[in-house]
């Protein structure tokens, strides 16, 4: 087993969601036709923030990011 596979296995066992697991779940939903659009924010290993979104306006991207922010805040109160 490679080092990355071990890290993924350990994270899953501990109930953690890794970037790879998150993207694999998203890709399955996309392939099942469940996703209309995507926006993302990621932090690279050198701490640089990366963003991107599928084919829709930047105003819509901001709206989805705002919804995501509200989801995170709601989760903090649970």
Secondary structure, 3 states (H helix, E strand, C coil): CCHHHHHHHHHHHCCCCCHHHHHHHHHHHHHCCCCCCCEEEEECCCCCEEEEECCCCHHHHHHHHHHHHHHHHHHHCC
